[in-house]
Amino acid sequence: MDVRLKFLGGAQSVTGSKYLLEVDNYKLLVDCGLFQGLKKLRLRNWDDFPVETDSIDAILLTHAHLDHSGYVPRLVAQGYDKNIYCTASTAALLEILWKDSAKLQKEEADFARQKGYSKHKNPTGLYTEDDVESALKLIKTVDFNQTLELNEVIHAKWSNAGHILGASSIELTLRGTLQQKTIIFSGDLGRQKDPVMLPPSTYDQADVVLIESTYGDRINILDNVEGNLAGQINETLDEGVVLIPAFTVGRTQSLLFMLHQLMKAKKIPDVPVYIDSPMAISVTKLYEQFDQEHRLHDKDIFEDKNFHYIRSAEASAGLKDLKKRAIIISASGMITGGRILNHLFHRIENEHDLLLFVGYQADGTRGRDILEGKDEIKIFGEYRKVKCKTYKIDGLSAHADQTELIQWFNHIKDSPKFTFLVHGEVEAANEMKKLLAERSLPNLIIPDYLESFELFQGI
């Protein structure tokens, strides 16, 4: 049995995760994410897929975030019609995220056509809502810690990764004629002491490991996150509005938990908190449904009298009239689309308002540009001056930091034959590589886009 691995994404970037594993003639795609952020990366979404679509035998998803799952409907539109495997809570999230993604793409294409700022005569999205429906029909759910036999040789198991609902690391066991080999795909790993999610599972043995390196170059201290959050809110409310771009899955729910706790402890005043994202609202309901996967068992968190869930576009538009003593949480977390753009358009030039970042901002996103001090930002084809206050709170990330990543890896007792650092920008991956090099690993590699490796021969 011969085993090869090709990196179709998630290589030297935090986006577009796609890993093609070939076991003899069987082709398995682990994750199938969209490229986001820099334009040169986003353009890859429009390229011809580097593998014949009908040659792929199955797709395995670690979790629902679009940088790991969002290309699936595009692949289905190109003819993929076989099984897609993931956990039940991931499947529930995919229905929400994929439908929203298709809807946003259509709205953005329509808006660009109306305003005439696209260079294309007839701009379209990557996929349609019909493509999403077709993709959803291909999903097969799996239980945590249960083995799935893809064929006689390849067995897969999903274990909790602690990142978001349903997030998993995937362990593949290859049962060759002469030897058995294990390949671990870490997926996105969560934090050891996250206030919401349970800690990630670990492994004692692996022959090949793909480990994320998003925060491979930094340590995010959790100790004073709530105090920092309270301080920024209290400094703003008397004169302005706090605007928080937040990921709809995970970050929004963590914020609701913290805001609920802060108000309950009288560390911030009781003020209205507007959750302005229909998708985030739907996701929050799933946290109630899949309550065994997290720590949020206090129903009062979701029913706090200060929390106002905004669904309609009309109600969302009305929030622009708020002048002070209010908090708006809206998506997307990196300000790449969604309702947050409308709020930022109206508030970015208001010096009393606070734009509060609570998560990672990838290179090439509006959020990253603002954090790096750009004087003006393009929104809806118009440049707006950055006059509002800005601040970033570290520690709220759903990604393990450098220390936690190294601790997770060090549970593996013997040295894997291959260790690949993925899902990290070059600087982060290089810093993490320096630390892992202390174990004298035989093949410690930061792969490049479309690079291939022969993992095993004749096993």
VEXDREN-2710 file (C-alpha; in Angstrom, 1 decimal):
% VEXDREN-2710
k/r/px/py/pz
1/MET/0.0/0.0/0.0
2/ASP/1.3/3.4/-1.0
3/VAL/0.3/6.6/0.7
4/ARG/0.7/10.2/-0.6
5/LEU/-0.4/13.6/0.8
6/LYS/-1.0/16.8/-1.2
7/PHE/-1.7/20.2/0.3
8/LEU/-4.5/21.9/-1.6
9/GLY/-4.8/24.7/1.0
10/GLY/-4.1/25.6/4.7
11/ALA/-0.4/25.7/3.7
12/GLN/1.5/28.8/4.9
13/SER/-1.8/30.6/5.4
14/VAL/-4.7/30.3/7.9
15/THR/-7.3/29.7/5.2
16/GLY/-8.5/27.3/2.5
17/SER/-7.7/24.1/4.4
18/LYS/-7.8/21.1/2.1
19/TYR/-5.6/18.0/2.4
20/LEU/-5.7/15.3/-0.3
21/LEU/-4.7/11.8/1.0
22/GLU/-4.2/9.1/-1.6
23/VAL/-4.1/5.5/-0.3
24/ASP/-3.3/3.5/-3.4
25/ASN/-6.1/4.6/-5.7
26/TYR/-8.5/5.8/-3.0
27/LYS/-8.6/9.6/-2.8
28/LEU/-9.7/11.2/0.5
29/LEU/-10.2/14.9/1.0
30/VAL/-9.8/16.0/4.6
31/ASP/-11.4/19.5/5.0
32/CYS/-12.6/21.5/2.0
33/GLY/-12.3/25.2/2.9
34/LEU/-12.6/28.5/1.2
35/PHE/-9.7/30.8/0.8
36/GLN/-10.3/34.1/2.5
37/GLY/-8.3/37.2/3.3
38/LEU/-5.7/38.4/0.7
39/LYS/-7.0/38.7/-2.8
40/LYS/-4.2/36.4/-4.2
41/LEU/-5.6/33.7/-1.9
42/ARG/-9.3/34.4/-2.6
43/LEU/-8.6/34.1/-6.3
44/ARG/-7.7/30.4/-5.8
45/ASN/-11.4/29.8/-5.1
46/TRP/-12.1/30.5/-8.8
47/ASP/-9.2/28.4/-10.1
48/ASP/-9.8/25.0/-11.6
49/PHE/-9.8/22.5/-8.8
50/PRO/-6.3/20.8/-8.9
51/VAL/-7.8/17.3/-8.7
52/GLU/-10.4/15.7/-10.9
53/THR/-13.6/16.1/-8.9
54/ASP/-15.0/12.7/-9.8
55/SER/-11.8/11.0/-8.6
56/ILE/-12.4/12.0/-5.0
57/ASP/-14.0/9.1/-3.0
58/ALA/-15.0/10.9/0.2
59/ILE/-14.7/14.1/2.1
60/LEU/-14.0/14.3/5.9
61/LEU/-14.6/17.6/7.7
62/THR/-13.0/18.5/11.0
63/HIS/-15.5/21.4/11.6
64/ALA/-17.9/23.8/10.1
65/HIS/-15.9/27.1/9.8
66/LEU/-15.9/28.2/6.2
67/ASP/-12.1/28.1/5.9
68/HIS/-12.5/24.3/6.5
69/SER/-15.8/23.6/4.9
70/GLY/-16.9/26.4/2.7
71/TYR/-15.6/25.1/-0.6
72/VAL/-17.8/22.0/-0.5
73/PRO/-20.8/23.5/-2.3
74/ARG/-18.4/24.7/-5.0
75/LEU/-17.0/21.2/-5.4
76/VAL/-20.6/19.8/-5.6
77/ALA/-21.4/22.4/-8.3
78/GLN/-18.5/20.9/-10.2
79/GLY/-19.8/17.4/-10.0
80/TYR/-18.8/15.9/-6.6
81/ASP/-21.7/13.6/-5.5
82/LYS/-20.2/11.2/-2.9
83/ASN/-20.3/11.1/0.9
84/ILE/-19.3/14.0/3.2
85/TYR/-18.6/12.9/6.8
86/CYS/-18.7/15.1/9.9
87/THR/-20.2/15.1/13.4
88/ALA/-23.9/15.8/14.0
89/SER/-23.3/19.3/15.4
90/THR/-21.0/20.2/12.5
91/ALA/-23.8/19.1/10.1
92/ALA/-26.3/21.3/11.9
93/LEU/-23.8/24.3/11.7
94/LEU/-23.1/23.6/8.0
95/GLU/-26.7/24.1/7.1
96/ILE/-26.6/27.5/8.6
97/LEU/-23.2/28.6/7.4
98/TRP/-23.4/27.3/3.9
99/LYS/-26.8/28.9/3.3
100/ASP/-25.7/32.2/4.7
101/SER/-22.5/32.0/2.6
102/ALA/-24.5/31.5/-0.6
103/LYS/-26.9/34.2/0.3
104/LEU/-24.2/36.7/1.0
105/GLN/-22.4/35.9/-2.2
106/LYS/-25.5/36.5/-4.2
107/GLU/-26.2/39.8/-2.3
108/GLU/-22.6/41.0/-2.8
109/ALA/-22.7/40.1/-6.5
110/ASP/-26.1/41.9/-7.0
111/PHE/-24.8/45.0/-5.2
112/ALA/-21.6/45.1/-7.2
113/ARG/-23.7/44.8/-10.4
114/GLN/-26.0/47.6/-9.3
115/LYS/-23.2/49.9/-8.2
116/GLY/-21.0/49.0/-11.2
117/TYR/-17.8/48.6/-9.1
118/SER/-17.1/45.0/-10.3
119/LYS/-14.8/44.6/-13.2
120/HIS/-17.0/41.7/-14.3
121/LYS/-20.1/42.5/-16.5
122/ASN/-22.1/39.9/-14.6
123/PRO/-20.6/39.2/-11.2
124/THR/-21.7/35.9/-9.6
125/GLY/-21.0/34.0/-6.4
126/LEU/-18.9/30.8/-6.1
127/TYR/-22.1/28.8/-5.6
128/THR/-25.8/29.1/-5.3
129/GLU/-28.4/28.1/-2.6
130/ASP/-29.3/25.1/-4.9
131/ASP/-25.7/23.9/-4.7
132/VAL/-25.8/24.2/-0.9
133/GLU/-29.0/22.0/-0.9
134/SER/-27.3/19.4/-3.0
135/ALA/-24.3/19.4/-0.8
136/LEU/-26.4/19.0/2.4
137/LYS/-27.9/15.9/1.0
138/LEU/-24.5/14.2/0.8
139/ILE/-23.7/14.6/4.5
140/LYS/-23.4/11.5/6.7
141/THR/-23.0/12.2/10.4
142/VAL/-20.6/10.3/12.7
143/ASP/-20.4/10.1/16.5
144/PHE/-17.4/11.3/18.5
145/ASN/-15.0/8.5/19.3
146/GLN/-16.7/6.0/17.0
147/THR/-14.7/4.3/14.2
148/LEU/-16.0/4.7/10.7
149/GLU/-14.7/2.1/8.1
150/LEU/-14.3/4.0/4.8
151/ASN/-13.0/0.8/3.3
152/GLU/-11.1/-2.4/4.4
153/VAL/-7.9/-0.4/4.8
154/ILE/-9.0/3.1/6.0
155/HIS/-10.7/3.7/9.3
156/ALA/-11.5/7.1/10.6
157/LYS/-12.3/8.5/14.1
158/TRP/-13.4/12.0/15.1
159/SER/-12.3/13.2/18.6
160/ASN/-13.2/16.5/20.3
161/ALA/-10.9/19.4/19.3
162/GLY/-12.5/21.9/21.7
163/HIS/-12.6/24.7/19.1
164/ILE/-16.4/25.1/18.3
165/LEU/-19.4/22.9/18.4
166/GLY/-18.7/19.7/16.6
167/ALA/-15.0/20.5/16.0
168/SER/-12.8/17.5/15.8
169/SER/-9.4/16.1/15.2
170/ILE/-9.5/13.2/12.8
171/GLU/-7.5/10.1/13.3
172/LEU/-7.0/7.8/10.3
173/THR/-5.8/4.3/10.8
174/LEU/-4.4/2.7/7.6
175/ARG/-4.3/-1.1/7.9
176/GLY/-1.8/-2.3/5.4
177/THR/-0.7/-5.8/4.6
178/LEU/2.6/-5.5/6.5
179/GLN/2.1/-2.6/8.8
180/GLN/-0.6/-0.3/10.4
181/LYS/-0.1/3.5/10.3
182/THR/-1.8/6.3/12.0
183/ILE/-2.3/9.9/10.6
184/ILE/-3.7/12.6/12.8
185/PHE/-5.3/15.8/11.4
186/SER/-5.5/18.2/14.4
187/GLY/-8.1/20.4/12.8
188/ASP/-8.4/23.7/14.7
189/LEU/-7.5/23.0/18.4
190/GLY/-9.3/24.8/21.2
191/ARG/-7.9/26.1/24.5
192/GLN/-7.3/24.0/27.6
193/LYS/-9.3/26.3/29.9
194/ASP/-11.8/27.9/27.5
195/PRO/-14.8/29.3/29.4
196/VAL/-17.2/27.7/26.9
197/MET/-15.7/24.7/25.2
198/LEU/-14.3/21.5/26.6
199/PRO/-10.5/20.9/26.2
200/PRO/-9.2/19.1/23.1
201/SER/-8.5/15.4/23.1
202/THR/-4.9/14.2/22.8
203/TYR/-3.1/11.3/21.2
204/ASP/-0.3/9.0/22.5
205/GLN/0.9/7.8/19.1
206/ALA/1.0/8.9/15.5
207/ASP/3.1/8.2/12.4
208/VAL/2.1/11.4/10.7
209/VAL/0.7/14.6/12.3
210/LEU/-0.8/17.7/10.7
211/ILE/-1.0/20.3/13.4
212/GLU/-2.4/23.8/13.1
213/SER/-0.1/26.7/13.9
214/THR/-2.4/29.8/13.9
215/TYR/-1.0/31.0/17.1
216/GLY/2.4/29.3/16.8
217/ASP/4.2/32.5/17.5
218/ARG/2.3/33.9/20.5
219/ILE/0.9/33.2/24.0
220/ASN/-2.7/34.4/24.7
221/ILE/-3.2/34.8/28.5
222/LEU/-6.8/34.1/29.6
223/ASP/-6.4/35.5/33.1
224/ASN/-7.7/39.1/32.7
225/VAL/-9.8/38.9/29.6
226/GLU/-13.0/39.8/31.4
227/GLY/-11.4/42.7/33.2
228/ASN/-10.0/44.0/30.0
229/LEU/-13.4/43.7/28.3
230/ALA/-15.1/45.5/31.2
231/GLY/-12.6/48.3/31.1
232/GLN/-13.0/49.0/27.4
233/ILE/-16.8/48.9/27.6
234/ASN/-17.0/51.2/30.7
235/GLU/-14.7/53.8/29.0
236/THR/-17.0/54.0/26.0
237/LEU/-20.6/53.7/27.0
238/ASP/-21.2/57.2/28.4
239/GLU/-20.4/58.8/25.1
240/GLY/-20.5/56.1/22.5
241/VAL/-21.5/52.7/21.3
242/VAL/-19.3/49.6/21.5
243/LEU/-19.2/47.7/18.1
244/ILE/-17.8/44.2/18.2
245/PRO/-17.2/42.2/15.0
246/ALA/-17.5/38.5/16.1
247/PHE/-17.5/35.1/14.5
248/THR/-21.0/33.7/14.6
249/VAL/-19.9/30.3/15.8
250/GLY/-18.1/30.3/19.1
251/ARG/-17.0/33.9/19.6
252/THR/-20.5/35.4/19.8
253/GLN/-21.5/32.8/22.4
254/SER/-18.4/33.3/24.5
255/LEU/-19.1/37.1/24.5
256/LEU/-22.6/36.6/25.6
257/PHE/-21.4/34.4/28.4
258/MET/-18.8/37.0/29.5
259/LEU/-21.2/40.0/29.2
260/HIS/-23.9/38.1/31.2
261/GLN/-21.3/37.4/33.9
262/LEU/-20.0/41.0/34.0
263/MET/-23.5/42.5/34.2
264/LYS/-24.5/40.0/36.9
265/ALA/-21.4/41.0/38.9
266/LYS/-22.1/44.7/38.3
267/LYS/-18.7/45.2/36.7
268/ILE/-20.4/46.8/33.7
269/PRO/-23.8/48.5/33.7
270/ASP/-27.0/46.9/32.4
271/VAL/-27.1/48.1/28.8
272/PRO/-28.8/46.7/25.7
273/VAL/-26.7/44.2/23.8
274/TYR/-27.8/43.7/20.2
275/ILE/-26.9/40.4/18.6
276/ASP/-27.2/41.5/15.0
277/SER/-26.7/38.3/13.1
278/PRO/-29.5/35.9/12.2
279/MET/-26.9/33.2/11.7
280/ALA/-25.3/33.8/15.1
281/ILE/-28.8/33.7/16.7
282/SER/-29.5/30.3/15.0
283/VAL/-26.1/29.0/16.1
284/THR/-26.7/30.1/19.7
285/LYS/-29.8/27.9/19.6
286/LEU/-27.6/25.0/18.6
287/TYR/-25.6/25.5/21.8
288/GLU/-28.7/24.7/23.7
289/GLN/-29.4/21.6/21.6
290/PHE/-25.9/20.2/21.8
291/ASP/-25.3/21.1/25.5
292/GLN/-23.1/18.1/26.1
293/GLU/-20.3/19.6/24.0
294/HIS/-19.7/22.7/26.1
295/ARG/-19.9/24.3/29.5
296/LEU/-22.8/26.7/29.0
297/HIS/-25.5/25.0/31.0
298/ASP/-27.0/28.1/32.6
299/LYS/-30.1/28.9/30.4
300/ASP/-30.2/32.4/31.8
301/ILE/-27.2/33.2/29.6
302/PHE/-29.3/33.0/26.5
303/GLU/-32.4/34.6/28.0
304/ASP/-30.7/37.6/29.6
305/LYS/-33.1/40.6/29.6
306/ASN/-30.4/42.8/28.2
307/PHE/-29.8/40.6/25.1
308/HIS/-31.8/41.6/22.0
309/TYR/-31.7/39.3/19.1
310/ILE/-32.0/41.2/15.8
311/ARG/-33.2/39.2/12.9
312/SER/-34.8/41.6/10.4
313/ALA/-32.8/43.9/8.1
314/GLU/-35.1/46.8/9.1
315/ALA/-34.3/46.3/12.8
316/SER/-30.6/46.1/11.9
317/ALA/-30.7/49.3/9.9
318/GLY/-32.4/51.0/12.9
319/LEU/-29.3/50.4/15.1
320/LYS/-27.4/53.2/13.3
321/ASP/-29.5/55.7/15.3
322/LEU/-28.0/54.5/18.6
323/LYS/-25.7/57.2/20.1
324/LYS/-24.4/55.7/23.3
325/ARG/-24.8/53.1/26.1
326/ALA/-25.2/50.2/23.8
327/ILE/-23.2/47.2/22.6
328/ILE/-23.6/45.7/19.1
329/ILE/-22.2/42.3/18.2
330/SER/-22.3/41.5/14.5
331/ALA/-20.7/39.3/11.9
332/SER/-18.3/38.8/10.2
333/GLY/-15.5/38.5/12.7
334/MET/-12.8/39.9/10.3
335/ILE/-15.2/42.4/8.7
336/THR/-15.1/40.7/5.3
337/GLY/-18.9/40.8/4.8
338/GLY/-22.3/40.6/6.5
339/ARG/-24.1/43.2/8.6
340/ILE/-21.0/44.4/10.4
341/LEU/-20.2/46.3/7.3
342/ASN/-23.3/48.4/7.6
343/HIS/-22.6/49.2/11.2
344/LEU/-18.9/50.1/10.5
345/PHE/-19.9/52.2/7.5
346/HIS/-22.0/54.4/9.8
347/ARG/-19.7/54.3/12.9
348/ILE/-16.1/54.3/11.6
349/GLU/-16.0/58.1/11.4
350/ASN/-17.5/58.6/14.9
351/GLU/-14.7/59.3/17.4
352/HIS/-16.9/58.4/20.4
353/ASP/-17.6/54.8/19.2
354/LEU/-15.3/51.9/19.9
355/LEU/-14.5/49.1/17.4
356/LEU/-13.5/46.3/19.7
357/PHE/-11.7/43.3/18.1
358/VAL/-12.0/40.0/20.0
359/GLY/-10.5/37.6/17.5
360/TYR/-7.8/36.8/14.9
361/GLN/-7.7/39.1/11.9
362/ALA/-6.1/37.4/8.9
363/ASP/-3.8/39.2/6.5
364/GLY/-5.7/41.0/3.8
365/THR/-8.9/41.5/5.8
366/ARG/-10.5/44.9/6.7
367/GLY/-10.0/44.0/10.4
368/ARG/-6.3/43.5/9.9
369/ASP/-6.0/46.7/7.9
370/ILE/-7.7/48.7/10.7
371/LEU/-5.5/47.1/13.4
372/GLU/-2.4/47.9/11.4
373/GLY/-3.4/51.6/11.4
374/LYS/-4.7/52.3/7.9
375/ASP/-6.2/55.8/7.8
376/GLU/-9.2/54.8/5.6
377/ILE/-11.0/51.7/4.7
378/LYS/-13.1/50.8/1.6
379/ILE/-16.6/49.8/2.4
380/PHE/-19.3/49.3/-0.3
381/GLY/-17.0/50.8/-2.8
382/GLU/-16.5/54.0/-0.8
383/TYR/-13.5/55.0/1.3
384/ARG/-14.2/55.9/5.0
385/LYS/-11.9/57.6/7.4
386/VAL/-11.0/55.6/10.5
387/LYS/-11.9/58.0/13.3
388/CYS/-13.5/55.6/15.8
389/LYS/-11.5/54.2/18.7
390/THR/-10.1/50.7/18.1
391/TYR/-8.8/48.1/20.5
392/LYS/-8.0/44.4/20.4
393/ILE/-8.5/42.0/23.3
394/ASP/-6.3/38.9/23.2
395/GLY/-7.2/35.7/24.9
396/LEU/-10.7/35.2/23.6
397/SER/-9.5/33.2/20.6
398/ALA/-10.9/29.7/20.1
399/HIS/-7.5/28.6/18.9
400/ALA/-4.9/27.1/21.2
401/ASP/-1.9/29.4/21.7
402/GLN/1.7/28.4/21.3
403/THR/2.1/26.8/24.7
404/GLU/-1.1/24.8/24.3
405/LEU/-0.2/23.6/20.8
406/ILE/3.2/22.4/22.0
407/GLN/1.6/20.6/25.0
408/TRP/-0.9/18.9/22.7
409/PHE/1.8/17.7/20.4
410/ASN/4.0/16.5/23.3
411/HIS/1.4/14.0/24.3
412/ILE/2.6/12.0/21.3
413/LYS/5.4/9.9/22.9
414/ASP/7.4/8.6/19.9
415/SER/8.5/10.9/17.1
416/PRO/6.1/10.8/14.1
417/LYS/7.8/10.1/10.8
418/PHE/6.3/13.3/9.4
419/THR/5.1/16.4/11.2
420/PHE/3.4/19.1/9.1
421/LEU/2.7/22.6/10.4
422/VAL/-0.4/23.8/8.7
423/HIS/-3.1/26.5/9.1
424/GLY/-0.7/29.2/10.1
425/GLU/1.0/32.2/8.5
426/VAL/4.7/31.8/7.7
427/GLU/6.0/33.7/10.7
428/ALA/3.8/31.8/13.2
429/ALA/4.6/28.4/11.7
430/ASN/8.4/29.2/11.7
431/GLU/8.3/30.1/15.4
432/MET/6.5/26.9/16.3
433/LYS/8.9/24.9/14.2
434/LYS/11.8/26.2/16.3
435/LEU/10.2/24.9/19.4
436/LEU/9.2/21.5/18.0
437/ALA/12.7/21.1/16.5
438/GLU/14.0/20.6/20.1
439/ARG/12.5/17.1/19.8
440/SER/14.7/16.3/16.8
441/LEU/11.7/15.2/14.7
442/PRO/12.8/13.4/11.5
443/ASN/10.6/15.4/9.0
444/LEU/9.4/18.7/10.5
445/ILE/7.9/20.5/7.5
446/ILE/6.0/23.7/6.7
447/PRO/4.4/22.6/3.4
448/ASP/3.8/24.9/0.5
449/TYR/0.6/25.2/-1.5
450/LEU/0.2/22.2/-3.8
451/GLU/3.3/20.5/-2.4
452/SER/3.1/16.7/-2.4
453/PHE/4.7/14.1/-0.1
454/GLU/5.2/10.3/-0.4
455/LEU/4.4/9.2/3.2
456/PHE/4.7/5.4/2.9
457/GLN/5.5/2.8/0.3
458/GLY/4.6/-0.9/0.3
459/ILE/3.1/-1.0/3.8
END
